[in-house]
Amino acid sequence: MSRAFVNEDATHEPEPRYILPPRESPRFEAAAARVLLEGAHIGNTRSAETATGHAWGDLALVPHIEDLIREAEGLGDERMARLGRRYLQTAARNEQSR
């Protein structure tokens, strides 16, 4: 194999593991919203989307994201609040494109 295609400096960190209740649980969507923000926080939204089955900006999670923004603001966690607001912006664009 050509050395041009080998990244010797690449880290091979395992994908994050997210703990979620069963999909049929009434708590699943709230947990999925939290997981999406946590995935974005670590820069790995794709793994969170895969774990939850929800895409970034999924309209179904908007009420839960709004709750998480309020929680983050109450805790002084501006990074998580900002990520939540970004999620809402994407959801608004998704709503407009319907």
Buried (B, 14 or more C-beta within 10 A) or exposed (E): EEEEEEEEEEEEEEEEEBEBEEEEEEEBBBBBBBBBBBBBBEEBBEBBBEBBEBBBBBBEBBEBBBBBBEBBEEEEBEEBBBBBEBBBEBBEEBEEEE
